[in-house]
């Protein structure tokens, strides 16, 4: 499994909104009927609208300077073999993401233990990659 953590940026500056990134993640839903769309999820919810994702990420930047990233993108990229082992089951992938995010939160320490409830994250399962790793859209989130 390939895992990466990248800061959100546009060239040498940081966007003041997560909306472009959220729009990018919504690309697979274009043209699909609502019941066939994949939704954002977090630790407790399976169907989070993209507008709420943007609103919550953009509203969670009060202590950040304009020269600091407003969010980070953590990507988990299972291999074809790993996907085959779980029969490409989206529920199992969601469960795995939730466990990874628990571990990720516990890796921080801010004068007390940090849990997944202390961090804000939104996740989305992508089925097709339409960009290459060196494309501008990928390099700049």
N, CA, C and O atoms as CSV, one atom per row, in Angstrom:
chain,resi,resn,atom,element,x,y,z
A,1,UNK,N,N,0.849,-1.175,0.000
A,1,UNK,CA,C,0.000,0.000,0.000
A,1,UNK,C,C,0.891,1.233,0.000
A,1,UNK,O,O,1.846,1.334,0.770
A,2,UNK,N,N,0.557,2.155,-0.873
A,2,UNK,CA,C,1.268,3.422,-0.944
A,2,UNK,C,C,0.488,4.443,-0.126
A,2,UNK,O,O,-0.715,4.607,-0.329
A,3,UNK,N,N,1.159,5.132,0.799
A,3,UNK,CA,C,0.530,6.142,1.649
A,3,UNK,C,C,1.320,7.431,1.519
A,3,UNK,O,O,2.551,7.420,1.541
A,4,UNK,N,N,0.606,8.543,1.383
A,4,UNK,CA,C,1.289,9.838,1.321
A,4,UNK,C,C,0.522,10.873,2.130
A,4,UNK,O,O,-0.694,10.782,2.299
A,5,UNK,N,N,1.263,11.861,2.627
A,5,UNK,CA,C,0.679,13.012,3.312
A,5,UNK,C,C,1.261,14.242,2.637
A,5,UNK,O,O,2.477,14.434,2.626
A,6,UNK,N,N,0.394,15.074,2.076
A,6,UNK,CA,C,0.863,16.275,1.396
A,6,UNK,C,C,0.106,17.491,1.893
A,6,UNK,O,O,-1.085,17.423,2.198
A,7,UNK,N,N,0.822,18.608,1.969
A,7,UNK,CA,C,0.162,19.851,2.350
A,7,UNK,C,C,-0.534,20.443,1.141
A,7,UNK,O,O,-0.094,20.268,0.005
A,8,UNK,N,N,-1.608,21.135,1.394
A,8,UNK,CA,C,-2.384,21.761,0.332
A,8,UNK,C,C,-1.686,23.045,-0.073
A,8,UNK,O,O,-1.361,23.873,0.778
A,9,UNK,N,N,-1.455,23.216,-1.360
A,9,UNK,CA,C,-0.839,24.456,-1.837
A,9,UNK,C,C,-1.099,24.673,-3.314
A,9,UNK,O,O,-1.454,23.752,-4.049
A,10,UNK,N,N,-0.914,25.909,-3.724
A,10,UNK,CA,C,-0.980,26.292,-5.129
A,10,UNK,C,C,0.299,27.051,-5.421
A,10,UNK,O,O,0.484,28.170,-4.945
A,11,UNK,N,N,1.166,26.458,-6.189
A,11,UNK,CA,C,2.492,27.023,-6.444
A,11,UNK,C,C,3.189,27.257,-5.111
A,11,UNK,O,O,3.430,26.303,-4.371
A,12,UNK,N,N,3.520,28.516,-4.788
A,12,UNK,CA,C,4.229,28.802,-3.535
A,12,UNK,C,C,3.310,29.395,-2.479
A,12,UNK,O,O,3.777,29.777,-1.405
A,13,UNK,N,N,2.021,29.479,-2.758
A,13,UNK,CA,C,1.083,30.053,-1.803
A,13,UNK,C,C,0.064,28.995,-1.396
A,13,UNK,O,O,-0.007,27.915,-1.983
A,14,UNK,N,N,-0.715,29.329,-0.384
A,14,UNK,CA,C,-1.741,28.414,0.096
A,14,UNK,C,C,-3.113,28.995,-0.180
A,14,UNK,O,O,-3.379,30.150,0.151
A,15,UNK,N,N,-3.971,28.215,-0.775
A,15,UNK,CA,C,-5.332,28.650,-1.067
A,15,UNK,C,C,-6.051,28.932,0.246
A,15,UNK,O,O,-5.758,28.315,1.271
A,16,UNK,N,N,-6.978,29.853,0.206
A,16,UNK,CA,C,-7.743,30.179,1.405
A,16,UNK,C,C,-8.983,29.296,1.544
A,16,UNK,O,O,-9.724,29.419,2.519
A,17,UNK,N,N,-9.213,28.409,0.577
A,17,UNK,CA,C,-10.372,27.526,0.632
A,17,UNK,C,C,-10.001,26.127,0.143
A,17,UNK,O,O,-9.096,25.947,-0.672
A,18,UNK,N,N,-10.725,25.157,0.664
A,18,UNK,CA,C,-10.538,23.764,0.243
A,18,UNK,C,C,-11.456,23.399,-0.921
A,18,UNK,O,O,-11.477,22.246,-1.352
A,19,UNK,N,N,-12.204,24.356,-1.429
A,19,UNK,CA,C,-13.243,24.052,-2.422
A,19,UNK,C,C,-12.698,23.429,-3.705
A,19,UNK,O,O,-13.329,22.523,-4.248
A,20,UNK,N,N,-11.550,23.882,-4.207
A,20,UNK,CA,C,-11.004,23.289,-5.430
A,20,UNK,C,C,-10.648,21.818,-5.219
A,20,UNK,O,O,-10.888,20.980,-6.089
A,21,UNK,N,N,-10.075,21.518,-4.062
A,21,UNK,CA,C,-9.695,20.134,-3.779
A,21,UNK,C,C,-10.937,19.251,-3.627
A,21,UNK,O,O,-10.971,18.130,-4.134
A,22,UNK,N,N,-11.945,19.757,-2.935
A,22,UNK,CA,C,-13.187,19.002,-2.769
A,22,UNK,C,C,-13.851,18.790,-4.132
A,22,UNK,O,O,-14.359,17.705,-4.412
A,23,UNK,N,N,-13.847,19.821,-4.977
A,23,UNK,CA,C,-14.395,19.672,-6.331
A,23,UNK,C,C,-13.651,18.587,-7.099
A,23,UNK,O,O,-14.265,17.783,-7.801
A,24,UNK,N,N,-12.332,18.565,-6.966
A,24,UNK,CA,C,-11.527,17.531,-7.627
A,24,UNK,C,C,-11.956,16.134,-7.157
A,24,UNK,O,O,-12.094,15.218,-7.968
A,25,UNK,N,N,-12.163,15.979,-5.858
A,25,UNK,CA,C,-12.551,14.674,-5.318
A,25,UNK,C,C,-13.975,14.272,-5.716
A,25,UNK,O,O,-14.331,13.095,-5.648
A,26,UNK,N,N,-14.768,15.227,-6.123
A,26,UNK,CA,C,-16.142,14.947,-6.544
A,26,UNK,C,C,-16.238,14.533,-8.009
A,26,UNK,O,O,-17.330,14.227,-8.489
A,27,UNK,N,N,-15.114,14.518,-8.730
A,27,UNK,CA,C,-15.130,14.278,-10.183
A,27,UNK,C,C,-15.807,12.968,-10.573
A,27,UNK,O,O,-16.464,12.908,-11.612
A,28,UNK,N,N,-15.663,11.928,-9.775
A,28,UNK,CA,C,-16.265,10.634,-10.123
A,28,UNK,C,C,-17.782,10.638,-9.969
A,28,UNK,O,O,-18.459,9.759,-10.503
A,29,UNK,N,N,-18.321,11.611,-9.248
A,29,UNK,CA,C,-19.773,11.684,-9.066
A,29,UNK,C,C,-20.474,12.413,-10.205
A,29,UNK,O,O,-21.698,12.350,-10.319
A,30,UNK,N,N,-19.719,13.099,-11.042
A,30,UNK,CA,C,-20.328,13.857,-12.135
A,30,UNK,C,C,-21.099,12.927,-13.064
A,30,UNK,O,O,-20.571,11.929,-13.553
A,31,UNK,N,N,-22.353,13.279,-13.292
A,31,UNK,CA,C,-23.192,12.501,-14.196
A,31,UNK,C,C,-23.820,11.264,-13.579
A,31,UNK,O,O,-24.579,10.567,-14.251
A,32,UNK,N,N,-23.528,10.974,-12.323
A,32,UNK,CA,C,-24.115,9.804,-11.660
A,32,UNK,C,C,-25.405,10.197,-10.951
A,32,UNK,O,O,-25.544,11.316,-10.458
A,33,UNK,N,N,-26.328,9.271,-10.910
A,33,UNK,CA,C,-27.543,9.467,-10.125
A,33,UNK,C,C,-27.147,9.545,-8.648
A,33,UNK,O,O,-26.190,8.891,-8.236
A,34,UNK,N,N,-27.867,10.335,-7.845
A,34,UNK,CA,C,-27.496,10.507,-6.431
A,34,UNK,C,C,-27.298,9.196,-5.669
A,34,UNK,O,O,-26.394,9.097,-4.839
A,35,UNK,N,N,-28.128,8.197,-5.940
A,35,UNK,CA,C,-28.003,6.931,-5.194
A,35,UNK,C,C,-26.772,6.124,-5.593
A,35,UNK,O,O,-26.409,5.172,-4.901
A,36,UNK,N,N,-26.124,6.490,-6.699
A,36,UNK,CA,C,-24.918,5.787,-7.147
A,36,UNK,C,C,-23.630,6.534,-6.802
A,36,UNK,O,O,-22.532,6.047,-7.070
A,37,UNK,N,N,-23.770,7.707,-6.213
A,37,UNK,CA,C,-22.600,8.523,-5.907
A,37,UNK,C,C,-21.895,8.042,-4.640
A,37,UNK,O,O,-22.517,7.513,-3.719
A,38,UNK,N,N,-20.581,8.243,-4.626
A,38,UNK,CA,C,-19.795,7.990,-3.421
A,38,UNK,C,C,-19.735,9.282,-2.625
A,38,UNK,O,O,-19.553,10.362,-3.185
A,39,UNK,N,N,-19.890,9.162,-1.325
A,39,UNK,CA,C,-19.949,10.338,-0.463
A,39,UNK,C,C,-18.701,10.446,0.406
A,39,UNK,O,O,-17.987,9.469,0.631
A,40,UNK,N,N,-18.465,11.656,0.883
A,40,UNK,CA,C,-17.434,11.851,1.887
A,40,UNK,C,C,-17.901,11.176,3.170
A,40,UNK,O,O,-19.099,11.020,3.407
A,41,UNK,N,N,-16.936,10.781,3.990
A,41,UNK,CA,C,-17.260,10.193,5.284
A,41,UNK,C,C,-16.212,10.623,6.300
A,41,UNK,O,O,-15.140,11.112,5.945
A,42,UNK,N,N,-16.545,10.431,7.565
A,42,UNK,CA,C,-15.590,10.679,8.642
A,42,UNK,C,C,-15.713,9.536,9.643
A,42,UNK,O,O,-16.215,8.463,9.306
A,43,UNK,N,N,-15.261,9.759,10.858
A,43,UNK,CA,C,-15.250,8.690,11.851
A,43,UNK,C,C,-16.650,8.178,12.187
A,43,UNK,O,O,-16.828,7.005,12.517
A,44,UNK,N,N,-17.645,9.071,12.099
A,44,UNK,CA,C,-18.982,8.705,12.559
A,44,UNK,C,C,-20.082,8.760,11.504
A,44,UNK,O,O,-21.188,8.279,11.748
A,45,UNK,N,N,-19.801,9.332,10.345
A,45,UNK,CA,C,-20.836,9.552,9.332
A,45,UNK,C,C,-20.407,9.001,7.980
A,45,UNK,O,O,-19.241,9.099,7.599
A,46,UNK,N,N,-21.359,8.420,7.262
A,46,UNK,CA,C,-21.061,7.846,5.946
A,46,UNK,C,C,-21.476,8.724,4.769
A,46,UNK,O,O,-21.014,8.495,3.652
A,47,UNK,N,N,-22.327,9.712,4.983
A,47,UNK,CA,C,-22.842,10.537,3.885
A,47,UNK,C,C,-22.713,12.011,4.240
A,47,UNK,O,O,-23.643,12.610,4.781
A,48,UNK,N,N,-21.570,12.586,3.937
A,48,UNK,CA,C,-21.336,14.001,4.226
A,48,UNK,C,C,-21.319,14.763,2.902
A,48,UNK,O,O,-20.538,14.435,2.009
A,49,UNK,N,N,-22.177,15.780,2.768
A,49,UNK,CA,C,-22.201,16.536,1.516
A,49,UNK,C,C,-20.920,17.351,1.323
A,49,UNK,O,O,-20.330,17.814,2.298
A,50,UNK,N,N,-20.490,17.526,0.077
A,50,UNK,CA,C,-19.249,18.266,-0.184
A,50,UNK,C,C,-19.279,19.693,0.352
A,50,UNK,O,O,-18.242,20.226,0.749
A,51,UNK,N,N,-20.447,20.313,0.366
A,51,UNK,CA,C,-20.548,21.684,0.887
A,51,UNK,C,C,-20.172,21.730,2.369
A,51,UNK,O,O,-19.522,22.672,2.821
A,52,UNK,N,N,-20.580,20.721,3.108
A,52,UNK,CA,C,-20.239,20.666,4.534
A,52,UNK,C,C,-18.742,20.443,4.718
A,52,UNK,O,O,-18.139,21.007,5.631
A,53,UNK,N,N,-18.138,19.624,3.858
A,53,UNK,CA,C,-16.694,19.380,3.928
A,53,UNK,C,C,-15.950,20.699,3.768
A,53,UNK,O,O,-15.074,21.018,4.571
A,54,UNK,N,N,-16.292,21.465,2.738
A,54,UNK,CA,C,-15.639,22.757,2.493
A,54,UNK,C,C,-15.863,23.694,3.673
A,54,UNK,O,O,-14.923,24.320,4.163
A,55,UNK,N,N,-17.099,23.790,4.123
A,55,UNK,CA,C,-17.444,24.685,5.226
A,55,UNK,C,C,-16.653,24.345,6.494
A,55,UNK,O,O,-16.132,25.242,7.158
A,56,UNK,N,N,-16.565,23.083,6.824
A,56,UNK,CA,C,-15.887,22.696,8.064
A,56,UNK,C,C,-14.373,22.830,7.967
A,56,UNK,O,O,-13.729,23.245,8.931
A,57,UNK,N,N,-13.798,22.488,6.824
A,57,UNK,CA,C,-12.346,22.650,6.675
A,57,UNK,C,C,-11.993,24.132,6.669
A,57,UNK,O,O,-11.081,24.561,7.376
A,58,UNK,N,N,-12.717,24.912,5.869
A,58,UNK,CA,C,-12.422,26.341,5.781
A,58,UNK,C,C,-12.679,27.060,7.101
A,58,UNK,O,O,-12.034,28.068,7.393
A,59,UNK,N,N,-13.605,26.557,7.894
A,59,UNK,CA,C,-13.910,27.170,9.183
A,59,UNK,C,C,-13.004,26.709,10.308
A,59,UNK,O,O,-13.169,27.146,11.448
A,60,UNK,N,N,-12.059,25.843,10.016
A,60,UNK,CA,C,-11.185,25.274,11.043
A,60,UNK,C,C,-9.758,25.811,10.916
A,60,UNK,O,O,-8.793,25.088,11.165
A,61,UNK,N,N,-9.634,27.062,10.533
A,61,UNK,CA,C,-8.301,27.614,10.256
A,61,UNK,C,C,-7.990,28.856,11.083
A,61,UNK,O,O,-7.077,29.605,10.735
A,62,UNK,N,N,-8.715,29.091,12.156
A,62,UNK,CA,C,-8.583,30.334,12.922
A,62,UNK,C,C,-7.163,30.597,13.419
A,62,UNK,O,O,-6.727,31.748,13.431
A,63,UNK,N,N,-6.448,29.580,13.821
A,63,UNK,CA,C,-5.112,29.775,14.396
A,63,UNK,C,C,-3.997,29.711,13.360
A,63,UNK,O,O,-2.821,29.812,13.708
A,64,UNK,N,N,-4.358,29.543,12.093
A,64,UNK,CA,C,-3.342,29.402,11.050
A,64,UNK,C,C,-2.996,30.742,10.422
A,64,UNK,O,O,-3.852,31.611,10.259
A,65,UNK,N,N,-1.728,30.891,10.074
A,65,UNK,CA,C,-1.278,32.082,9.360
A,65,UNK,C,C,-1.571,31.899,7.878
A,65,UNK,O,O,-1.793,30.779,7.417
A,66,UNK,N,N,-1.572,33.002,7.132
A,66,UNK,CA,C,-1.851,32.922,5.691
A,66,UNK,C,C,-0.799,32.127,4.942
A,66,UNK,O,O,-1.061,31.648,3.839
A,67,UNK,N,N,0.377,31.978,5.512
A,67,UNK,CA,C,1.454,31.242,4.841
A,67,UNK,C,C,1.511,29.778,5.274
A,67,UNK,O,O,2.447,29.064,4.916
A,68,UNK,N,N,0.517,29.328,6.040
A,68,UNK,CA,C,0.460,27.933,6.481
A,68,UNK,C,C,-0.624,27.183,5.707
A,68,UNK,O,O,-1.637,27.771,5.327
A,69,UNK,N,N,-0.413,25.889,5.473
A,69,UNK,CA,C,-1.450,25.115,4.779
A,69,UNK,C,C,-2.727,25.041,5.606
A,69,UNK,O,O,-2.680,24.953,6.833
A,70,UNK,N,N,-3.857,25.078,4.928
A,70,UNK,CA,C,-5.160,25.021,5.602
A,70,UNK,C,C,-5.598,23.582,5.862
A,70,UNK,O,O,-6.446,23.323,6.715
A,71,UNK,N,N,-5.011,22.656,5.119
A,71,UNK,CA,C,-5.306,21.243,5.346
A,71,UNK,C,C,-4.218,20.398,4.706
A,71,UNK,O,O,-3.434,20.877,3.886
A,72,UNK,N,N,-4.189,19.145,5.095
A,72,UNK,CA,C,-3.277,18.165,4.510
A,72,UNK,C,C,-4.108,17.067,3.868
A,72,UNK,O,O,-5.218,16.770,4.309
A,73,UNK,N,N,-3.566,16.480,2.839
A,73,UNK,CA,C,-4.220,15.368,2.156
A,73,UNK,C,C,-3.446,14.097,2.478
A,73,UNK,O,O,-2.274,13.963,2.126
A,74,UNK,N,N,-4.109,13.178,3.144
A,74,UNK,CA,C,-3.518,11.882,3.447
A,74,UNK,C,C,-4.165,10.890,2.489
A,74,UNK,O,O,-5.382,10.704,2.515
A,75,UNK,N,N,-3.364,10.256,1.648
A,75,UNK,CA,C,-3.930,9.302,0.694
A,75,UNK,C,C,-3.458,7.890,1.011
A,75,UNK,O,O,-2.285,7.659,1.306
A,76,UNK,N,N,-4.382,6.968,0.944
A,76,UNK,CA,C,-4.101,5.546,1.117
A,76,UNK,C,C,-4.408,4.888,-0.217
A,76,UNK,O,O,-5.541,4.937,-0.695
A,77,UNK,N,N,-3.403,4.277,-0.812
A,77,UNK,CA,C,-3.560,3.697,-2.143
A,77,UNK,C,C,-3.273,2.201,-2.102
A,77,UNK,O,O,-2.129,1.783,-2.279
A,78,UNK,N,N,-4.309,1.390,-1.869
A,78,UNK,CA,C,-4.085,-0.053,-1.834
A,78,UNK,C,C,-3.736,-0.590,-3.221
A,78,UNK,O,O,-4.177,-0.062,-4.242
A,79,UNK,N,N,-2.945,-1.634,-3.228
A,79,UNK,CA,C,-2.575,-2.281,-4.491
A,79,UNK,C,C,-3.764,-3.089,-5.017
A,79,UNK,O,O,-4.740,-3.314,-4.302
A,80,UNK,N,N,-3.668,-3.515,-6.264
A,80,UNK,CA,C,-4.707,-4.369,-6.845
A,80,UNK,C,C,-4.837,-5.668,-6.050
A,80,UNK,O,O,-5.940,-6.182,-5.861
A,81,UNK,N,N,-3.720,-6.186,-5.593
A,81,UNK,CA,C,-3.735,-7.421,-4.798
A,81,UNK,C,C,-4.480,-7.195,-3.482
A,81,UNK,O,O,-5.274,-8.038,-3.063
A,82,UNK,N,N,-4.225,-6.059,-2.833
A,82,UNK,CA,C,-4.907,-5.758,-1.572
A,82,UNK,C,C,-6.405,-5.554,-1.793
A,82,UNK,O,O,-7.223,-6.014,-0.996
A,83,UNK,N,N,-6.756,-4.871,-2.866
A,83,UNK,CA,C,-8.178,-4.681,-3.172
A,83,UNK,C,C,-8.858,-6.018,-3.463
A,83,UNK,O,O,-9.993,-6.246,-3.045
A,84,UNK,N,N,-8.167,-6.888,-4.171
A,84,UNK,CA,C,-8.727,-8.204,-4.481
A,84,UNK,C,C,-8.945,-9.012,-3.201
A,84,UNK,O,O,-9.930,-9.742,-3.084
A,85,UNK,N,N,-8.031,-8.880,-2.249
A,85,UNK,CA,C,-8.132,-9.630,-0.993
A,85,UNK,C,C,-9.386,-9.258,-0.203
A,85,UNK,O,O,-9.906,-10.076,0.557
A,86,UNK,N,N,-9.868,-8.036,-0.377
A,86,UNK,CA,C,-11.090,-7.613,0.322
A,86,UNK,C,C,-12.278,-7.518,-0.642
A,86,UNK,O,O,-13.304,-6.920,-0.319
A,87,UNK,N,N,-12.124,-8.111,-1.821
A,87,UNK,CA,C,-13.173,-8.084,-2.854
A,87,UNK,C,C,-13.608,-6.664,-3.199
A,87,UNK,O,O,-14.763,-6.421,-3.551
A,88,UNK,N,N,-12.666,-5.732,-3.091
A,88,UNK,CA,C,-12.910,-4.325,-3.423
A,88,UNK,C,C,-14.149,-3.780,-2.701
A,88,UNK,O,O,-14.910,-2.995,-3.267
A,89,UNK,N,N,-14.339,-4.198,-1.467
A,89,UNK,CA,C,-15.511,-3.833,-0.669
A,89,UNK,C,C,-15.345,-2.430,-0.079
A,89,UNK,O,O,-14.452,-2.218,0.741
A,90,UNK,N,N,-16.189,-1.464,-0.479
A,90,UNK,CA,C,-16.046,-0.101,0.037
A,90,UNK,C,C,-16.251,0.003,1.546
A,90,UNK,O,O,-15.650,0.861,2.192
A,91,UNK,N,N,-17.088,-0.856,2.111
A,91,UNK,CA,C,-17.293,-0.820,3.566
A,91,UNK,C,C,-16.014,-1.218,4.309
A,91,UNK,O,O,-15.675,-0.627,5.334
A,92,UNK,N,N,-15.314,-2.216,3.787
A,92,UNK,CA,C,-14.047,-2.617,4.406
A,92,UNK,C,C,-13.000,-1.521,4.248
A,92,UNK,O,O,-12.201,-1.292,5.157
A,93,UNK,N,N,-12.996,-0.842,3.103
A,93,UNK,CA,C,-12.067,0.278,2.911
A,93,UNK,C,C,-12.372,1.412,3.886
A,93,UNK,O,O,-11.458,1.986,4.478
A,94,UNK,N,N,-13.659,1.737,4.054
A,94,UNK,CA,C,-14.034,2.782,5.017
A,94,UNK,C,C,-13.568,2.405,6.424
A,94,UNK,O,O,-13.015,3.234,7.146
A,95,UNK,N,N,-13.791,1.173,6.798
A,95,UNK,CA,C,-13.355,0.712,8.115
A,95,UNK,C,C,-11.853,0.822,8.278
A,95,UNK,O,O,-11.363,1.214,9.338
A,96,UNK,N,N,-11.123,0.477,7.235
A,96,UNK,CA,C,-9.662,0.577,7.279
A,96,UNK,C,C,-9.225,2.031,7.431
A,96,UNK,O,O,-8.344,2.336,8.235
A,97,UNK,N,N,-9.839,2.928,6.661
A,97,UNK,CA,C,-9.513,4.356,6.765
A,97,UNK,C,C,-9.773,4.848,8.183
A,97,UNK,O,O,-8.967,5.592,8.741
A,98,UNK,N,N,-10.867,4.446,8.756
A,98,UNK,CA,C,-11.200,4.883,10.120
A,98,UNK,C,C,-10.168,4.385,11.132
A,98,UNK,O,O,-9.815,5.110,12.062
A,99,UNK,N,N,-9.694,3.178,10.963
A,99,UNK,CA,C,-8.655,2.659,11.863
A,99,UNK,C,C,-7.329,3.393,11.654
A,99,UNK,O,O,-6.628,3.696,12.620
A,100,UNK,N,N,-6.987,3.675,10.403
A,100,UNK,CA,C,-5.763,4.432,10.116
A,100,UNK,C,C,-5.838,5.811,10.761
A,100,UNK,O,O,-4.856,6.283,11.334
A,101,UNK,N,N,-6.996,6.458,10.672
A,101,UNK,CA,C,-7.127,7.799,11.239
A,101,UNK,C,C,-7.062,7.775,12.764
A,101,UNK,O,O,-6.586,8.733,13.372
A,102,UNK,N,N,-7.526,6.710,13.384
A,102,UNK,CA,C,-7.353,6.569,14.838
A,102,UNK,C,C,-5.867,6.507,15.178
A,102,UNK,O,O,-5.399,7.196,16.084
A,103,UNK,N,N,-5.135,5.678,14.445
A,103,UNK,CA,C,-3.690,5.558,14.671
A,103,UNK,C,C,-2.976,6.871,14.384
A,103,UNK,O,O,-2.070,7.263,15.119
A,104,UNK,N,N,-3.382,7.551,13.315
A,104,UNK,CA,C,-2.783,8.838,12.944
A,104,UNK,C,C,-2.965,9.846,14.079
A,104,UNK,O,O,-2.010,10.519,14.467
A,105,UNK,N,N,-4.169,9.953,14.607
A,105,UNK,CA,C,-4.439,10.892,15.700
A,105,UNK,C,C,-3.604,10.556,16.928
A,105,UNK,O,O,-3.080,11.452,17.590
A,106,UNK,N,N,-3.481,9.272,17.233
A,106,UNK,CA,C,-2.723,8.858,18.413
A,106,UNK,C,C,-1.229,9.130,18.277
A,106,UNK,O,O,-0.504,9.115,19.271
A,107,UNK,N,N,-0.763,9.379,17.049
A,107,UNK,CA,C,0.662,9.665,16.853
A,107,UNK,C,C,1.022,11.094,17.258
A,107,UNK,O,O,2.203,11.428,17.351
A,108,UNK,N,N,0.023,11.937,17.499
A,108,UNK,CA,C,0.252,13.305,17.958
A,108,UNK,C,C,0.238,13.328,19.475
A,108,UNK,O,O,-0.336,12.451,20.121
A,109,UNK,N,N,0.872,14.331,20.026
A,109,UNK,CA,C,0.777,14.520,21.475
A,109,UNK,C,C,0.816,16.012,21.737
A,109,UNK,O,O,1.791,16.677,21.387
A,110,UNK,N,N,-0.207,16.535,22.333
A,110,UNK,CA,C,-0.328,17.964,22.614
A,110,UNK,C,C,-0.583,18.170,24.111
A,110,UNK,O,O,-1.666,18.610,24.496
A,111,UNK,N,N,0.384,17.862,24.937
A,111,UNK,CA,C,0.255,17.944,26.398
A,111,UNK,C,C,-0.774,16.963,26.956
A,111,UNK,O,O,-1.067,16.976,28.152
A,112,UNK,N,N,-1.310,16.127,26.099
A,112,UNK,CA,C,-2.253,15.077,26.492
A,112,UNK,C,C,-2.415,14.151,25.295
A,112,UNK,O,O,-2.101,14.550,24.174
A,113,UNK,N,N,-2.885,12.955,25.494
A,113,UNK,CA,C,-3.120,12.066,24.353
A,113,UNK,C,C,-4.158,12.662,23.393
A,113,UNK,O,O,-5.114,13.307,23.823
A,114,UNK,N,N,-3.959,12.442,22.108
A,114,UNK,CA,C,-4.884,12.917,21.075
A,114,UNK,C,C,-5.633,11.707,20.526
A,114,UNK,O,O,-5.035,10.673,20.231
A,115,UNK,N,N,-6.949,11.852,20.395
A,115,UNK,CA,C,-7.767,10.776,19.830
A,115,UNK,C,C,-8.358,11.233,18.501
A,115,UNK,O,O,-8.252,12.403,18.133
A,116,UNK,N,N,-8.970,10.317,17.800
A,116,UNK,CA,C,-9.578,10.640,16.512
A,116,UNK,C,C,-10.680,11.688,16.669
A,116,UNK,O,O,-10.976,12.417,15.723
A,117,UNK,N,N,-11.286,11.770,17.848
A,117,UNK,CA,C,-12.322,12.778,18.079
A,117,UNK,C,C,-11.746,14.183,18.218
A,117,UNK,O,O,-12.491,15.163,18.181
A,118,UNK,N,N,-10.432,14.290,18.377
A,118,UNK,CA,C,-9.778,15.596,18.495
A,118,UNK,C,C,-9.368,16.179,17.148
A,118,UNK,O,O,-8.995,17.349,17.066
A,119,UNK,N,N,-9.433,15.380,16.105
A,119,UNK,CA,C,-9.033,15.881,14.786
A,119,UNK,C,C,-10.258,15.943,13.872
A,119,UNK,O,O,-11.263,15.270,14.095
A,120,UNK,N,N,-10.139,16.759,12.857
A,120,UNK,CA,C,-11.213,16.868,11.867
A,120,UNK,C,C,-10.693,16.271,10.572
A,120,UNK,O,O,-9.677,16.716,10.038
A,121,UNK,N,N,-11.389,15.269,10.074
A,121,UNK,CA,C,-10.998,14.708,8.784
A,121,UNK,C,C,-12.236,14.301,8.003
A,121,UNK,O,O,-13.287,13.988,8.563
A,122,UNK,N,N,-12.072,14.318,6.699
A,122,UNK,CA,C,-13.090,13.835,5.781
A,122,UNK,C,C,-12.382,12.946,4.778
A,122,UNK,O,O,-11.274,13.256,4.341
A,123,UNK,N,N,-13.007,11.859,4.418
A,123,UNK,CA,C,-12.390,10.902,3.497
A,123,UNK,C,C,-13.345,10.608,2.351
A,123,UNK,O,O,-14.554,10.822,2.441
A,124,UNK,N,N,-12.756,10.111,1.275
A,124,UNK,CA,C,-13.549,9.741,0.108
A,124,UNK,C,C,-12.833,8.607,-0.600
A,124,UNK,O,O,-11.611,8.632,-0.753
A,125,UNK,N,N,-13.586,7.625,-1.027
A,125,UNK,CA,C,-13.011,6.510,-1.779
A,125,UNK,C,C,-13.091,6.845,-3.262
A,125,UNK,O,O,-14.158,7.162,-3.788
A,126,UNK,N,N,-11.950,6.770,-3.918
A,126,UNK,CA,C,-11.900,6.975,-5.363
A,126,UNK,C,C,-11.714,5.615,-6.028
A,126,UNK,O,O,-10.983,4.758,-5.531
A,127,UNK,N,N,-12.381,5.438,-7.147
A,127,UNK,CA,C,-12.291,4.171,-7.863
A,127,UNK,C,C,-11.418,4.251,-9.096
A,127,UNK,O,O,-10.854,3.246,-9.528
A,128,UNK,N,N,-11.299,5.440,-9.669
A,128,UNK,CA,C,-10.500,5.623,-10.873
A,128,UNK,C,C,-9.582,6.815,-10.693
A,128,UNK,O,O,-9.988,7.862,-10.188
A,129,UNK,N,N,-8.359,6.643,-11.106
A,129,UNK,CA,C,-7.421,7.759,-11.056
A,129,UNK,C,C,-7.301,8.312,-12.464
A,129,UNK,O,O,-6.891,7.609,-13.387
A,130,UNK,N,N,-7.662,9.581,-12.619
A,130,UNK,CA,C,-7.635,10.178,-13.955
A,130,UNK,C,C,-6.435,11.087,-14.149
A,130,UNK,O,O,-6.242,11.626,-15.239
A,131,UNK,N,N,-5.630,11.268,-13.120
A,131,UNK,CA,C,-4.435,12.093,-13.208
A,131,UNK,C,C,-3.226,11.249,-12.844
A,131,UNK,O,O,-3.353,10.237,-12.154
A,132,UNK,N,N,-2.076,11.657,-13.298
A,132,UNK,CA,C,-0.809,11.015,-12.938
A,132,UNK,C,C,-0.210,11.759,-11.745
A,132,UNK,O,O,-0.564,12.911,-11.496
A,133,UNK,N,N,0.674,11.125,-11.022
A,133,UNK,CA,C,1.286,11.726,-9.848
A,133,UNK,C,C,2.058,12.994,-10.118
A,133,UNK,O,O,2.250,13.799,-9.207
A,134,UNK,N,N,2.510,13.197,-11.347
A,134,UNK,CA,C,3.288,14.393,-11.654
A,134,UNK,C,C,2.432,15.501,-12.271
A,134,UNK,O,O,2.961,16.570,-12.577
A,135,UNK,N,N,1.132,15.284,-12.464
A,135,UNK,CA,C,0.260,16.329,-12.990
A,135,UNK,C,C,0.140,17.468,-11.982
A,135,UNK,O,O,0.181,17.242,-10.773
A,136,UNK,N,N,-0.008,18.697,-12.490
A,136,UNK,CA,C,-0.112,19.873,-11.631
A,136,UNK,C,C,-1.239,19.700,-10.603
A,136,UNK,O,O,-1.068,20.047,-9.435
A,137,UNK,N,N,-2.385,19.167,-11.033
A,137,UNK,CA,C,-3.523,19.019,-10.135
A,137,UNK,C,C,-3.196,18.108,-8.953
A,137,UNK,O,O,-3.703,18.317,-7.851
A,138,UNK,N,N,-2.377,17.127,-9.169
A,138,UNK,CA,C,-1.989,16.217,-8.093
A,138,UNK,C,C,-0.909,16.852,-7.225
A,138,UNK,O,O,-1.012,16.835,-5.998
A,139,UNK,N,N,0.118,17.407,-7.844
A,139,UNK,CA,C,1.211,18.025,-7.087
A,139,UNK,C,C,0.712,19.143,-6.188
A,139,UNK,O,O,1.258,19.357,-5.106
A,140,UNK,N,N,-0.315,19.857,-6.621
A,140,UNK,CA,C,-0.815,21.000,-5.867
A,140,UNK,C,C,-2.140,20.706,-5.186
A,140,UNK,O,O,-2.871,21.626,-4.819
A,141,UNK,N,N,-2.447,19.440,-5.016
A,141,UNK,CA,C,-3.698,19.010,-4.388
A,141,UNK,C,C,-4.890,19.557,-5.134
A,141,UNK,O,O,-6.031,19.299,-4.750
